[in-house]
Amino acid sequence: MAITAVAAPSMRPWRRQMGVPRWGAVVGLAVVGLAVERWLEAERDQLVLWLPVMLGGGIALWFALPDPAAWCVAVLLLVAGGLACLAVGQGGRAARALAIGLLTAALGLGLIWARSEWVARPVLGGPTIARFSAKVEAIEPLVARKLVRLTVLPVGKGVETGGQPISLPYRVRVNLAEADAPNLLGTGAVIQLRARLMPPPLPAVPGAYDFARVAWFGGIGATGRGFAPVVVTRSSESGAGIRVALSHHIVSRLDGSAGGIAAALATGDVGAISEEDSEAMRRAGLAHLLSVSGLHITAAVAATMLIVLRLLALSPWLALHARLPLIAALAGAAAAIGYTLLTGSQVPTIRSCVAALLVLAALAMGREAMTLRLVAAGAACVMLVLPESAAGPSFQLSFAAITAIMALHEHPVIRAFFGPHDEGRGRKLARGVASLLLTGLLVEFALMPIAVYHFHKAGLYGAFANIVAIPLTTFVVMPLEALALLLDAGGLGAPIWWLVQRSLDALLWLAHIVAGAPGSVRSLPAMPTAAFALMVVGGIWIALWRTRLRQLGLLPLVAGAIWALTTPAPDVLVTGDGRHVAVRTAAGLAMLRDRAGDYTRDMLAENGGVDGEPLLLADQPDARCSRDLCVTDIAARGRMWRILATRSAYMVPIAELIAACRSADVVVSERGLPKRCVPRWLKLDRRVLRRTGGVALTLGTGTVVTILEAGDRHPWRDPPVLERAARSFSSRHARLRDGAVQS
């Protein structure tokens, strides 16, 4: 009897062939080990996709653990675990996969640790006003705010207002009013200016944006506001740069925020978009159009390849003797790299550029291009070069979206339904719209945890808005803008710019309509990091596996979502300086001070889980406020909690203040309160807030969350680490920099 290939003895999953560890037979787990090996055999093509996941896991572990001792222990445990798996597993796939994963996680932790030490630069010790000379490193016009943002490298020492010399950080970022920016200002110019500088700020309250972390990895040691006059002592040879010049040119051709959106599509510069229109784009789920990423790179590469193919095909000799698709692919690769450099090489752009290059390489080799392996390769490349980007929303949103899309369209059912069909145009169009809608819904679902974790908001109608916005941007706005820029070389672009204006006005109209729809945005308070991690792990598990065990990812995903949704909003938010306090009253979130900037109001509202402007505490019926003090009562945990806060820097009679402290449960002040001011539960004055940073109080559970925690030794939060960074930044670096400037 003939033996088929399926029944051949060499294909039987013998225990030794499957690599079941010997210890499994000893403790009676051989059946489990064999089942695991069978499962991994079925998923063998997916195992490589977990390499960037484990690399990112190691990076996340560095951010989660508090100090170098914990980082060392984690690296040693990961390496020891990997080696133990290789020793005990005896060649089984499970043992090899686990060992490689643990060693990759150790590599990720080591990479981010080394990166944090490599970028260490001095940080300004405290607020100051100084006059100094500096070399302009980068210019970012903020047209909508009538500002120009400069990144400068100070030359030598500065002079404080009192005449005392001061050592300045290596890199400083300052904002100038447009009217104060001199005409000769450009990249490479040397300027003299006076500026009010301060260290990069920590998050104002728990859950807020951590600019100090971003500044640390960017080498920025101070930020501030520059004052006129700004004197150019050595002009720039290159001017403001191609990117800034192109942005100015585009903005000058269009009115309002349409110019800013057109500039964002071409150069990635979003400074000319008004805050109102930018907020509408975010609420409508269209903000991704303003970040140069896969959509824009794809359009640029496709247009370049199409033009090159058509032009080269005009030559019969080239069409017969040359591989025109390969030449067009090379031109598309050059366009992708050039576009990435032009737009500032942001993380989404780099990821999209790497993906485009891999797609072009796969096409040139005749391989399938759009796969999850492409996404994994792009993520690994970004994390190997910029490991800190894995903790940022840009990286997470970009790769979550493209992973969800690839995982969806690699599913056999989806591929069969939305693949090529022999049908009429109507059914083909309907199938395409359905595919776009399903993809949009999945992307919205995949991005929602990330948006809530970082921005505390989630859009609900973005999938429907993108059905119109993506084709409008890809097939109308971008081709028209490219044509208008091309015709501007001969002064003939005005009619095309009129069409660009109309199409962008339509895009903004759509954004405002969707953003203004009832329930368009859901605001939630800051979620626990552990809940976010559970949702991320569950989503990745579902996306990367192919067998039925992928459904196990629903367990952490649902658990994390329930945890996040049931996390109560904080009852009291206190900024790190003690000046601003938000209290959750019966009418809603209310602010202590009548005068607060737009950023402070928006930040407190977002982190308090409120969509809209916070109320004023003095206007609430359950609050009693004077010019200097404010008292309010909050019902929580079956009792009334009294909150006392100071509203001014004026002196309060000591007896009155001590009596008010004794009757309050929580006292908050930007000043240092006397020792005899003893509330019933918690005192947050200047001395305490200096150690804790911003504070969030949840009275119902008695939870106190602070920005600064005892034992946290991440460099941007630990003063001794900042001092060591300043000492380690030797004078040799300063001499090299000053010599480069003088030359």
N, C-alpha and C positions, 0 to 999 in steps of 0.2 A: 504493500500500500504506500502510495506517495505521501511524503510528509510536507505539509505546507510550511511557508515561511513563518506563519504565526505560531505554529506548534513546534517549530524547530527547537531542539534542546538548548542551543546557544542563546535563545531569546527568553528563556524562562528566568524569572527574577529570583535566582538562588540567593540564599542569605549572604554568602560570601561575596557574590557579584554585586549585590545592592549595598554592600558596605555596612551592614548592621554591626554596631559596636559590640565587642565581646562582653562588656559589662551588662548589656541589655539581657543577654541570656542568663547571666548570673543572678540578677535580681528579678528575673521573670518578666522583663519588659521587652522581650524580643519581638512580640507581636506589634507593640507600639512602635518600636524602632523600624520595623519593616514597613508599617503603614506610613510613617513619616518619610522614609526613603522613597516609597512609591509616589507619595504626593509631590515630593521635590523633583522626582523624575518627570512627572507630568508638567511641572512648572519650571523645568530647567531653563527654558528660554527667558523666563522672567527674573531669574535670580540676579542677573547683572544689573537690573534696574534698581536694586536695593543698595548699590554702592554709594550713589550720591545721597540716598536717604541716611545711611549710617554716617557718612561724612558730615552731613548737616546735624545729625544727632549728637556727634561729638562736639560740634561748635555750640549747639544749644546747651550742652552739659556745662561748658565753660561759663556761659552766661548765668546758668542756674546755680552753680556752686560758688561759695563765697570768697575763697582765698587760695593762695598758692599751695598751701598744704593739702587742701581738698583736691585741687587740680592734679597734684602729683599722685595722690592716692588713686584718683580716678584713672589716670594714664596707666599706672602700674597694674591696677585691677583689670583693665581692659586688655592689656598686653598679656597678663598672666592667664586670663580667661581664654584668649585666643590660642595661646600655646597649649593650654590644657585640653582644649577641644581637639587640637591636632594630635595630641599624644593619646588621648582616650578614645577618640572616634575611630582610629585605625582606617582612615581613608574613606569613610562614609560621606555622602554628599552633604548630609545635615551637619556633620562635624566641620567639613571644609567651609561650608557656607557661613556657619556661625563664627568660625575662626576668622575668616576674611572680614566679616562684618564688624567684629569686635576690634580687630586691628585697624580697620578703616575709621571707626569711631575714635580710636586713640589718635590716629593721624589728624582728624578734624580738630580735636581738642588741642593737640600740639600746634597746629597751624594757627588757630586764632590766638593762642597764648603768645606764640612767637610774633605774630602780626601786631599785637597790642604793645609788645616791647619795642618792636622795630619802629613804630610810628610815634613813640614817646617824644613829646616836645614840652617845653616849659609852658605853664599856664599862668596867666596874670593872677596875682595874689588877691586883689580886691579892686573895687571901683576907683577910677582915677581919671583926671583930665590931663592929657599930655600933648605936647607938640613934638613931632618926630618926622624923620624922612623915611620913605619907603619906596620899594619898587613894586609897580602894579603887576600882579600876576594874572588876574582875571577881572573882567568887567561884565556885569549882568544888569542890563537896563530893566527897571521896574516901572514901565511907562504908566500903568494904571494908577500907581501910587505916587507918581512924579518923583521917583527916587532912582539913584544909580548905586548898585551894590558893588563894592570893590573888595577884592581879596588881595592883600598887599603883604610884602615881606619887609619888615622894618630894617633899616640900615643903622647899625650902631645903637646907641642909647637915646632915649627920649628925655624930655624935660617936663616935669610936672608944673602945674600952675604956680606953685610956690617957688620954683626955680631949682628944685632938687632933681638930680638925674635919676632915671628909672630904667631898669632893664625890661625890655618889651619881649613878648613871645616871638617865636619864629614866624608865625603866620597870624595875621589879624584880618578880620572881616568888618568893614565899616559901610554904613549907608550915607550917601550924600544926597542932598536935594538936587534936582535936575539943574536948577539955576546956579548952584554952586560948583558944578562940574566944569572944569576949564575945557576949552576947545581942543587943546593939544593932548588931552588925556587919552591914553591908549595902552595896550598891553606892552610891558617892557619899559614904560616911562617911569622916571623917578620924580616923586612929588614930595612936597612939604605940606603938612596939614596939622590941625589941632582937632582932637577928637576926645569925646567922653567914652572911655573904655570900661568894660567889666568882664569878669570871667564868663565863659560859656555857662549859661544857666542850667541847673538841674530841672527836672519836671516840677512845675508849680504845685501839683497835687498828684497823688497816686493815680496812675493810668494815663497821665498827660504825656505829651511828646518829650522825649529825652534828647534834647539838643546837645547836652554835654557829651553823651556817648558818640554822637555823630561827629562832633567837633574834635574829639580825641583821635578818632581814626582818620579824620581829615587834616590833622596837624594844626588846627585852629586853636590858638591859645587865648584869644580875646575877641569880643565883638563890641560894636558901639556905633555912635553917630558922629560923623565928621562935620566940622563947621567951616564956613568961609573965613578967610580966603584960602583956597587950595592952589599952591604955586607949583608949576611944572618946572623942575630944575633941569631935567633932561627929557626931551621929547621922545616919543616912541617912533621907531623906524617902520613898524608894521601897522601902526594905527590901532584902531579898536579890534581888529581881527575880522576875518571873513564872516564869522557867525553873527557878530554884532552888526556889521554893515548890512548883511542880508536881512536881518530882522528889522532894522531901521527902514530899509527900502520897502519891505512888505507892509509894515505898519503905516508908512506914509501913503500907500496906495489905497488903503481901505479905512472905513470909518468905524469907530467904536471897538467893541471886543472882537469884531470880525477880523480886524487886522491882527489882534493877538492870537486868535485861533489859527489863522493862516501862517503866522510866524512859528507857532508851536508845531504845525505840521511839517514845516520846512527845516527848522533849526532846533526845535525843542525848547525854545524860549517862550515861557508862559507869562512873562512880566507885564504884557500889555493887555491882559484879560482882566476886566473889572471883577471885583470880589463878588458882586451880585451875580454876574453871568457864570463865574467859576463855581459858585455854590449851586447854581441851577444845574450845571453840567454834572456835578457830583451827585446831587439828589436824584437826577434822572438816570444815573448809571452810565453816563457818557464821558466821564472823566478820563477813561482809558484812551480816548481819541486825542487827548492833549499830551499824552506821554508817548514819545516816539518808541514804538515797539514792533511787534510782529506784523501788524497791519500795514504800517508805513514801510518797513523794510521789504515786505513782500511786494507791495506796489512798486517800489523803486526798482527792485530786482526784475520783476516781471516786465515793467516798461522798458528797462534797459535791454533785456534779452530780446524782446519783440522788435525794438528798433534796430538793434544790431543784426538780427536775423534777416529782417526785411531788406536792410541796406546791402548786406553781403550777398544775399540771394540775387541781387540785380546783376552780379557778375556770373555768367555761365561757367567760366573756368573755376572760380572758387566753389560754386555749387557742386561741381563734379569732382574736384580734387581735394577739398578741405572738409574737415568735420565741423560744419557751421554750428551745430548745437554746442559743441565743446567750446568753440570760440565765444559764442554768446554766453555760455556759462561763466567763462573767465571774465567777460565784461560785466556780468551781473555780480560776480564776487567783488570786483573792483568798486562797483557802485555801492554795494552793501558796506564795504569797509570805509569808503569815502563819506557816505551818509552818516555812519556811526561817529566818525571823527568830527564831522561838521556839527552834529547835534550834541556834542559834549560828552559822548561816551558814558551815558548813564547805564545803570544796571539792566533795565528792560531792553535798551538798545543793544548792549553788548550781547545779552542772551539771544536776542533775535538775529544779530549778525552771525553769531556762532552757529545758530540753527540754520540760517540761510546758507552758510558755507558748507555745512554738512549735507544739506539737501542737494546743493549743486554738485558736491563730490559724489554723492550716491547716484545722482542722475548720470554723471559722466561715466561711472562704472557699471551702469545698467542695473543698479539695485533699487529696492523700494526705499523711498526717501522719508516719507512722513510716518514715523514710528515713535513709540515711547523711548526707544534707545536714543533717538535724536534728542529728545527732551532731557534724558539722563545725562548725555554727554555735555549738553549746554550747561546744565546745572553744575556738573562737576567742574567744568572749566571756570565758571564764575567763582565758585567757592574756593578753588585752589589759588586763584589770584587775589580775590577779595573775600576772605572768609567772613568778615563782619557783615557783609551784605545779606547773609542768610537770616539775620535777625531783623531786617528791615521790611516794611510793608511792600516796597517796590518789588523785591525779589520774590516774596511769598505770593503776592497777587499775580505776578507774571507767570510763574511756574505752576501755580494752582490752576490758572485758567487753561494753559496749554496742555497740562496733564489731563484735566477733565475732558477736554475736546478730543485728545488722542485716544484716551481710554474708551470714550463713548463710541467713536467711529471705528475702533478696532474690534468692537463686539460683533460677533457673527450676525446676530439678528439685525442690528443697526446697519451693518455694512450691506446686508442683503436687501433691506428695505430701501435704503437711500442710495444704493449703487445704480449703475446704468440699467435702464429699462427701455424696452421697445414700446413707446407710448407717445401720445400726442403732446403738443406744446402745453396745453392747458394742464394736463395731469403732471407733466414734468415741472411746470412752474409751481404748482401746488405742492409737489413733493419737495422742491427746493425751499419753499417758504416754511414748510413743516420742519425740515432739517434745521433751518436757521433758528426757528423758534425753540425747538427742542435743545439745540446747542446753547442758545442764550439762557434758557431756564436752568440748565445744568451748570453753566458757568456762574450764574447768579447764586445758585445754591452752594457751589464750591467756594465762592469768594466771600459769602456772607459771614462765616466765622472770623475770617481774617479782617474784614472791614469792621466788624463789631469790636474785635479785640484791640485794634489800633486806633480806630476813629469813633467807636461807640455808636455807629449808625449803620443801617443796612437799607439799601434801596429795594423796592418791591416791584417796580414796573420797568426795570432796566432791560429785561429781555425783550419786551415789546417795543421799547424805544429804539433798541439797537437794530431791529428788523428794518427800520427806515434809515437810521443814522449811519450804519456801516456801509450799505451800498451808496448812500448819498456822498459820504466822505471818500470812499474808494474810487468810485466810477465817475463822479462829477467834480467834487471840490479839488482833489489832488491833481487830476489831469488838467483841469482848467488853470490851476495855479502854476503848474509846470509850464504850460503853454504861455501864460502871461509873462512869466519870468523870461522865457526864451524870446518873446516878441519885444520885451523891454530893451533888449540889446539894440533894436532899431527904432525905439520910441513908438512902437505900434501896439503896446499892450493894454491901453486904456479900455477898449471895448471888452476884452476878456476879463479885466479886473472888475468891471461892472457885473459880469456874470458870476464871478467869484463872490462878490459882495452879496448878491441876491441868494446864492446857494448857502452861504454861511448865515445869513439872516434867517433862512428857513431852518437851519440846524439849531440856532439859538431859540427860535420860536418853539420848536419841538421840545427843547430842553426845559423851557419855562412852563410849557403846558403840562408836561409829565411831572416836573418838580412841584407844581402847584396842585396836582390832583390829590384828593383826600387819601390819606394813608400812604403817600408815596414813599415816606421814610419812616423807619422804626428806630427810635433811639433807645439804647440800653446802657446801663451803667457799666463801669469797667468790670470785665469778667476775670475770675481767677486764672492765673497762668496754667495751672494744672488742668482746668476744664478745657482751655484752648488746646493744650497738648493732646488731650484725649481725642478731641475732634480731628486734629491733624493726623494722628496715628490711624484712626478709623478710616478717614478718607483715603489716605495713602494705601492702606491695606486693601480697600475695595478697588482702587484704581489699578494696582499693579498685579494682583493675582488674577488667574483666569478660571480656576476650578471653583467648585461650590463653596470651598472654605473661605472664599472672599467675603461671603455673607457674614462671617464672624466680625468683620470690621464694623458692622452696624452696632455692636455692643458698646465699644468705646465711643463711637460717634454719637449715639443716642444718649449715653451717660453724660458725656461732656456737654451736649446741648441742654439737657435737663438741668445740669449743674449751673450752667451759665444763665439760663432763663429764670431759675429760682434764686439766684444770688440777689439779695435785696440791695436797693440803691442806698448809698451812704446818706446818713441824716445830717452830717456836718462835714463840710470840706473847708480846710484851712490851708492857705498858700504858705510856702516856706518862709516868707518874710512876715507873716502874721497880719498883713494889712487887709487881706481880702478873705472874707468868710461867707460861705453859702450855707443856709440852713433850710431843711425841708419842713415847711410849714403845712398847715391844713390846706392852703390855697395853692401850694406848689413850692418850687425852689426859689428862695429869696436871698438877695445879696445884702451884706451889711452896709457897704458904702454906696452912696448915691453916685459918686464919680468913679468910674472904672472904664478902662479902655475896651474897645471892641474885642480885642484878643482875650482879655481876662474874662469878660462876660461869656464869650463863646466857649472858652476852655472850661469854665465852671459848669456851664449848662451841659456840655457834652459829657463830662465826667460824672455829672449828676444824673445822667439818663434823661435829659429834658431836651425836647426839640423846640427851639425858640428862645426868646429872651427871658432871662430870669427876672423875678419880681424884685421889688425893693422891700427890705425887711421893715423899714420904718413905716411903710403903708399898711402893714398887716395888723389886724385887730388883736392878735394874741401876742404882739410885741410892744414893748415900752422903750422908746428910744429918746435920748437927749442928744445934745451936740457931741458929748464925750463918751457916753455909754449906751449900750443896747442890751435889753434882756428879753428873752422869749422862752416859752415853754413848749416842749414837744412831748407828745404821748407815745410811749414805746415800752414794750415788755411789761405791760400792765401798770405802768406808773408814769408820772410826769417828770420830765427832765428839764432842768432850767439851764439855759445857755446864756452866759454873760460875755460880752465882747466890748473892747474899747474901740471908739470910732475916730479918735483924734490923738494928737501928740500932746495936748494940753494936760496940765497937772490936775488930778482929781483929789479932793480932800482925802487924806489917808484914812480917817475913820469911816467915811462913807464907802471908800473902796473896799476896806477890809470887811465891812458888814455885808456888802454886796457879794464878795467872794464866798463868805460863809454860807450864804443862802443859795449859791449856785452849785450845780453839779459839774459843769465844765466852764472854765474861764479861758478866753483867748485874747491875746494882746500882742501888738507889734513891739511893745516896750518891755523892759525888764520889770516884773512886778515884785513888790516887797515880799519877804519870806512869810510875813504874817497873813498874806493873801492865800488862804488854804481852802480850795473848793472841796466839795464832798467826793469828787471822783478824779478829775483830771485838770491840770493847769498847763496851758500851752502858751508860754510867753516867749520872749526873744531868746532867752538862754536855752529853753527846752527845744524850740524850733531850730536852733542852730545845730543841735545834735540829731534831730529827727527829719528835718526838711518838711515838706508838705505832709499833711495828715488827713486821713479820711476816717470818720467815726460812724459806725453802724450801731446805734443804741439798742436796737432790738436783739442783737446777738452779743453786744459788748465787744465788738471787734474794733481794733485800732490798727490801721495800716499806715505805715510811714514810708517816705522815700528813702531815707538813710536807715540802715540797719546795722546794729553792732556786729562787728566782724566782717563786714563787706569790704573786700580789698580790691574790687575792680578799680582800675587806675583813675577813671574819671570821677569816682566818688570818694576816694581815700586821700585826705590831705598829705599824709606821709609819702604816699606813692607819687603825688604831684611834685613834692619837694625833691624827691630822688630823681624824677624825670628832669627837673630843672638843673640839678647838679650834673647829671649824666650828659646833658646836652653841652658838650665841651666847647671851649672857645675856638677849637679848630673848625667846627662847623660855621661859626659866626664869621671867622676870617675868610673861609672859602666863599661864603655868601656875599660878604662885603666886597671881596675881590672880583666876584662875578659882576656885581652891580657897577663897580668903578670901571671895569673893562668895557 
